[in-house]
Amino acid sequence: MPRPVDNTVVSELRERIQRLEGASGRGRQVLPFGVTEIDRRLPGGGLVLGSLHEVAGGGNGAIDGAAAALFCAGIAARSKGKVLWCVTRPDLFAPALAQVGLSPSRVIYVEAGDEKALLSCMEEGLRHGGLGTVVGELARLSMTASRRLQLAAESSGTLGIAIRRWRRQAEASDFGQPTASVTRWRVSVLPSVPLPVPGVGRARWLVELIRCRAGESADFEVEAPDAKGRIALPSELAHGSPEAQARRRSAAG
């Protein structure tokens, strides 16, 4: 049976990492989710601004890919300033982004000819310093490219998000390769909330925090963002994580 993690040791390790990072690792602002179960897993209590973050859909193709895009749109909706959204395919559905709080009036859309041009647009946007969030949809992200984006984000304090999308499932293996991103997330669609009347309830997702620099991995069952970009825990999970719920059910039965 694995030994429980000593929170004191984890805190000391985080402080050592921050000291090693030097000035670039101190005094950074964060964008909290507003959900305690998630924010307490993230160093600083939220997504670090001036950093690159990665998000991908789970294994259900376009459906999970759309959920990943909406997850990112909810984050961007809660940031301040204009949002630069870079794509190589003109398939972004603006009304869906508006439903999770990202107004079309805040978004600057860039359709790049290929992923090399898209990365250049993202880097330029991150270095600009006048944007709230820069989002780019791409299949491949090398360590070199991600490092350039991370350094550009650090220079301006702008939040960078790389949405990993694949035309072919074989390309999905690239998501397992190391990058310079501070966090890496995966979003999968779950059955929506049942209603007492005919209709479709609020969407639910399984959000997995696969990697977090100076933090721990975790997964959360959440409800999709509301009109202000805020995700929430389902009411039956509001007082405990899915893991804690499972442990209680196991102990009771």
Kinemage of the C-alpha trace (Angstrom):
@kinemage 1
@onewidth
@group {chain A} dominant
@subgroup {mainchain}
@vectorlist {calphas} color= white
{ca met a 1} P 0.000 0.000 0.000
{ca pro a 2} L 1.553 3.383 -1.030
{ca arg a 3} L 2.522 5.791 1.736
{ca pro a 4} L 0.503 9.041 1.947
{ca val a 5} L 2.194 12.152 0.576
{ca asp a 6} L 3.586 14.506 3.223
{ca asn a 7} L 2.135 17.936 2.378
{ca thr a 8} L 5.010 19.627 4.214
{ca val a 9} L 7.534 17.939 1.951
{ca val a 10} L 5.521 18.909 -1.145
{ca ser a 11} L 5.390 22.548 -0.011
{ca glu a 12} L 9.134 22.616 0.596
{ca leu a 13} L 9.790 21.169 -2.863
{ca arg a 14} L 7.571 23.798 -4.472
{ca glu a 15} L 9.474 26.572 -2.669
{ca arg a 16} L 12.796 25.121 -3.840
{ca ile a 17} L 11.547 25.003 -7.440
{ca gln a 18} L 10.406 28.624 -7.240
{ca arg a 19} L 13.813 29.671 -5.909
{ca leu a 20} L 15.561 27.811 -8.739
{ca glu a 21} L 13.311 29.486 -11.312
{ca gly a 22} L 14.557 32.856 -10.086
{ca ala a 23} L 12.850 36.128 -10.891
{ca ser a 24} L 10.694 34.635 -13.639
{ca gly a 25} L 9.125 32.279 -11.118
{ca arg a 26} L 8.268 34.923 -8.484
{ca gly a 27} L 5.330 37.244 -8.204
{ca arg a 28} L 3.296 35.686 -10.999
{ca gln a 29} L -0.417 36.251 -11.024
{ca val a 30} L -2.868 33.403 -11.420
{ca leu a 31} L -6.335 32.975 -12.880
{ca pro a 32} L -8.315 30.801 -10.436
{ca phe a 33} L -11.132 28.530 -11.559
{ca gly a 34} L -13.153 29.483 -8.504
{ca val a 35} L -13.539 25.782 -7.638
{ca thr a 36} L -11.660 24.909 -4.460
{ca glu a 37} L -11.128 21.267 -5.435
{ca ile a 38} L -9.261 22.379 -8.569
{ca asp a 39} L -7.517 25.543 -7.370
{ca arg a 40} L -5.929 23.835 -4.374
{ca arg a 41} L -4.182 21.440 -6.760
{ca leu a 42} L -2.558 24.305 -8.673
{ca pro a 43} L 0.478 26.141 -7.247
{ca gly a 44} L -0.644 29.656 -6.444
{ca gly a 45} L -4.310 28.675 -6.525
{ca gly a 46} L -5.000 28.915 -10.246
{ca leu a 47} L -3.593 28.897 -13.769
{ca val a 48} L -0.336 30.834 -13.830
{ca leu a 49} L -0.508 33.864 -16.130
{ca gly a 50} L 2.481 34.496 -18.326
{ca ser a 51} L 2.683 30.778 -19.034
{ca leu a 52} L 1.725 28.207 -21.653
{ca his a 53} L -0.933 25.593 -20.867
{ca glu a 54} L -2.018 22.603 -22.985
{ca val a 55} L -5.512 21.168 -23.388
{ca ala a 56} L -6.683 18.186 -25.443
{ca gly a 57} L -9.873 16.214 -25.880
{ca gly a 58} L -10.133 12.645 -24.621
{ca gly a 59} L -10.644 9.650 -26.874
{ca asn a 60} L -14.041 10.529 -28.358
{ca gly a 61} L -12.810 12.422 -31.410
{ca ala a 62} L -14.597 15.627 -32.386
{ca ile a 63} L -16.996 15.508 -29.421
{ca asp a 64} L -14.256 15.619 -26.810
{ca gly a 65} L -12.323 18.056 -28.996
{ca ala a 66} L -15.262 20.470 -28.902
{ca ala a 67} L -15.451 20.116 -25.109
{ca ala a 68} L -11.737 20.938 -24.853
{ca ala a 69} L -12.277 24.091 -26.943
{ca leu a 70} L -15.177 25.181 -24.714
{ca phe a 71} L -13.092 24.499 -21.597
{ca cys a 72} L -10.444 26.858 -23.009
{ca ala a 73} L -13.060 29.421 -24.022
{ca gly a 74} L -14.354 29.477 -20.446
{ca ile a 75} L -10.833 30.183 -19.203
{ca ala a 76} L -10.311 32.927 -21.786
{ca ala a 77} L -13.702 34.438 -20.902
{ca arg a 78} L -12.505 35.004 -17.337
{ca ser a 79} L -9.276 36.683 -18.426
{ca lys a 80} L -9.029 40.419 -19.073
{ca gly a 81} L -8.548 41.954 -22.488
{ca lys a 82} L -8.844 40.737 -26.048
{ca val a 83} L -8.405 37.070 -26.945
{ca leu a 84} L -6.346 36.013 -29.973
{ca trp a 85} L -7.616 32.653 -31.284
{ca cys a 86} L -5.454 31.029 -33.969
{ca val a 87} L -6.683 28.160 -36.184
{ca thr a 88} L -5.742 26.392 -39.396
{ca arg a 89} L -9.323 25.316 -40.155
{ca pro a 90} L -12.335 27.673 -40.264
{ca asp a 91} L -14.498 25.482 -38.032
{ca leu a 92} L -14.688 27.521 -34.823
{ca phe a 93} L -18.335 28.068 -33.819
{ca ala a 94} L -18.533 31.546 -32.265
{ca pro a 95} L -22.082 31.180 -30.793
{ca ala a 96} L -20.868 28.199 -28.716
{ca leu a 97} L -18.010 30.296 -27.339
{ca ala a 98} L -20.476 33.041 -26.466
{ca gln a 99} L -22.573 30.569 -24.470
{ca val a 100} L -19.617 29.968 -22.144
{ca gly a 101} L -18.973 33.672 -21.680
{ca leu a 102} L -16.530 34.509 -24.487
{ca ser a 103} L -18.198 37.307 -26.419
{ca pro a 104} L -17.388 37.531 -30.173
{ca ser a 105} L -16.484 41.195 -29.640
{ca arg a 106} L -13.504 40.122 -27.518
{ca val a 107} L -12.090 37.572 -29.956
{ca ile a 108} L -9.583 38.256 -32.744
{ca tyr a 109} L -9.613 35.281 -35.121
{ca val a 110} L -6.524 34.337 -37.120
{ca glu a 111} L -6.684 31.629 -39.804
{ca ala a 112} L -3.112 30.509 -40.479
{ca gly a 113} L -2.107 28.565 -43.567
{ca asp a 114} L -0.328 25.841 -41.621
{ca glu a 115} L 0.885 25.029 -38.119
{ca lys a 116} L 4.255 26.698 -38.636
{ca ala a 117} L 2.489 29.974 -39.408
{ca leu a 118} L 0.092 29.382 -36.512
{ca leu a 119} L 2.977 29.011 -34.050
{ca ser a 120} L 4.454 32.279 -35.358
{ca cys a 121} L 1.111 34.029 -34.824
{ca met a 122} L 0.842 32.646 -31.301
{ca glu a 123} L 4.370 33.739 -30.419
{ca glu a 124} L 3.816 37.215 -31.816
{ca gly a 125} L 0.540 37.514 -29.908
{ca leu a 126} L 2.125 36.369 -26.648
{ca arg a 127} L 4.991 38.852 -27.018
{ca his a 128} L 2.646 41.735 -27.847
{ca gly a 129} L 1.627 42.284 -24.229
{ca gly a 130} L -1.750 43.843 -24.962
{ca leu a 131} L -3.827 40.650 -25.050
{ca gly a 132} L -5.542 38.758 -22.267
{ca thr a 133} L -5.186 35.264 -23.725
{ca val a 134} L -3.657 33.699 -26.824
{ca val a 135} L -5.179 30.398 -27.967
{ca gly a 136} L -3.856 28.199 -30.756
{ca glu a 137} L -5.273 24.939 -32.165
{ca leu a 138} L -2.589 22.569 -33.434
{ca ala a 139} L -1.732 18.889 -33.683
{ca arg a 140} L 2.002 18.905 -32.997
{ca leu a 141} L 3.937 20.853 -30.400
{ca ser a 142} L 7.648 20.190 -30.059
{ca met a 143} L 9.746 21.021 -27.021
{ca thr a 144} L 11.492 23.769 -29.001
{ca ala a 145} L 8.231 25.365 -30.167
{ca ser a 146} L 6.616 25.125 -26.734
{ca arg a 147} L 9.701 26.644 -25.118
{ca arg a 148} L 9.523 29.629 -27.474
{ca leu a 149} L 5.836 30.109 -26.600
{ca gln a 150} L 6.560 29.773 -22.885
{ca leu a 151} L 9.320 32.395 -23.041
{ca ala a 152} L 7.074 34.722 -25.064
{ca ala a 153} L 4.303 34.352 -22.470
{ca glu a 154} L 6.742 35.024 -19.623
{ca ser a 155} L 7.952 38.215 -21.319
{ca ser a 156} L 4.463 39.750 -21.449
{ca gly a 157} L 2.470 38.065 -18.685
{ca thr a 158} L -0.132 36.881 -21.216
{ca leu a 159} L -1.893 33.551 -20.754
{ca gly a 160} L -1.144 31.070 -23.549
{ca ile a 161} L -3.259 27.998 -24.325
{ca ala a 162} L -2.423 25.319 -26.891
{ca ile a 163} L -5.436 23.210 -27.860
{ca arg a 164} L -4.188 19.932 -29.267
{ca arg a 165} L -6.348 18.742 -32.205
{ca trp a 166} L -5.691 15.862 -34.569
{ca arg a 167} L -6.960 15.070 -38.055
{ca arg a 168} L -5.868 11.443 -37.609
{ca gln a 169} L -5.845 9.397 -34.432
{ca ala a 170} L -2.248 8.364 -35.136
{ca glu a 171} L -1.196 11.974 -34.464
{ca ala a 172} L -2.582 11.789 -30.918
{ca ser a 173} L 0.575 10.047 -29.701
{ca asp a 174} L 2.384 13.391 -29.974
{ca phe a 175} L 0.412 14.585 -26.920
{ca gly a 176} L 2.477 12.212 -24.791
{ca gln a 177} L 5.760 13.879 -25.734
{ca pro a 178} L 7.326 16.323 -23.237
{ca thr a 179} L 6.785 20.065 -23.725
{ca ala a 180} L 7.537 23.237 -21.786
{ca ser a 181} L 3.873 23.791 -20.858
{ca val a 182} L 3.213 24.543 -17.195
{ca thr a 183} L 0.029 22.452 -17.112
{ca arg a 184} L -1.464 19.804 -19.374
{ca trp a 185} L -5.199 18.972 -19.331
{ca arg a 186} L -7.492 16.434 -21.002
{ca val a 187} L -11.271 16.893 -21.295
{ca ser a 188} L -13.790 14.098 -21.945
{ca val a 189} L -17.562 14.335 -22.264
{ca leu a 190} L -19.760 12.652 -19.635
{ca pro a 191} L -23.565 12.124 -19.664
{ca ser a 192} L -25.343 15.405 -18.983
{ca val a 193} L -27.389 16.154 -15.894
{ca pro a 194} L -30.808 14.401 -16.053
{ca leu a 195} L -33.808 16.715 -15.981
{ca pro a 196} L -37.291 16.086 -14.512
{ca val a 197} L -38.753 17.140 -17.885
{ca pro a 198} L -37.745 16.300 -21.498
{ca gly a 199} L -34.617 18.118 -22.538
{ca val a 200} L -30.843 18.206 -22.214
{ca gly a 201} L -29.280 19.217 -18.918
{ca arg a 202} L -26.063 21.089 -18.297
{ca ala a 203} L -23.123 19.305 -19.904
{ca arg a 204} L -20.675 17.412 -17.716
{ca trp a 205} L -17.004 16.718 -18.357
{ca leu a 206} L -14.216 14.674 -16.900
{ca val a 207} L -11.315 17.118 -16.632
{ca glu a 208} L -7.929 15.511 -16.060
{ca leu a 209} L -4.929 17.495 -14.891
{ca ile a 210} L -2.277 15.254 -16.427
{ca arg a 211} L 0.739 17.394 -15.640
{ca cys a 212} L 1.319 20.380 -13.390
{ca arg a 213} L 4.732 21.906 -12.815
{ca ala a 214} L 5.446 21.884 -9.060
{ca gly a 215} L 2.049 20.246 -8.517
{ca glu a 216} L 0.233 16.927 -8.640
{ca ser a 217} L -1.984 15.194 -11.197
{ca ala a 218} L -5.704 14.942 -10.496
{ca asp a 219} L -9.078 14.491 -12.184
{ca phe a 220} L -12.390 16.220 -11.638
{ca glu a 221} L -15.982 15.737 -12.717
{ca val a 222} L -17.319 19.195 -13.537
{ca glu a 223} L -20.246 20.952 -15.134
{ca ala a 224} L -19.521 22.935 -18.312
{ca pro a 225} L -18.975 26.712 -18.023
{ca asp a 226} L -21.928 28.998 -17.473
{ca ala a 227} L -22.497 32.301 -19.270
{ca lys a 228} L -19.604 33.850 -17.340
{ca gly a 229} L -17.088 31.102 -18.098
{ca arg a 230} L -17.332 29.489 -14.658
{ca ile a 231} L -17.218 25.708 -14.327
{ca ala a 232} L -18.678 24.045 -11.231
{ca leu a 233} L -18.719 20.765 -9.391
{ca pro a 234} L -21.976 18.808 -9.760
{ca ser a 235} L -24.164 19.324 -6.709
{ca glu a 236} L -23.706 15.751 -5.492
{ca leu a 237} L -19.922 16.210 -5.581
{ca ala a 238} L -19.777 19.698 -4.131
{ca his a 239} L -18.621 18.405 -0.750
{ca gly a 240} L -16.012 15.976 -2.016
{ca ser a 241} L -13.982 14.908 -5.018
{ca pro a 242} L -14.883 11.845 -7.114
{ca glu a 243} L -11.995 10.003 -5.463
{ca ala a 244} L -13.314 10.800 -1.985
{ca gln a 245} L -16.829 9.776 -3.002
{ca ala a 246} L -15.504 6.448 -4.271
{ca arg a 247} L -13.571 5.837 -1.067
{ca arg a 248} L -16.635 6.538 1.065
{ca arg a 249} L -18.774 4.209 -1.002
{ca ser a 250} L -16.116 1.499 -0.730
{ca ala a 251} L -15.866 1.905 3.033
{ca ala a 252} L -19.646 1.800 3.419
{ca gly a 253} L -20.163 -1.283 1.333
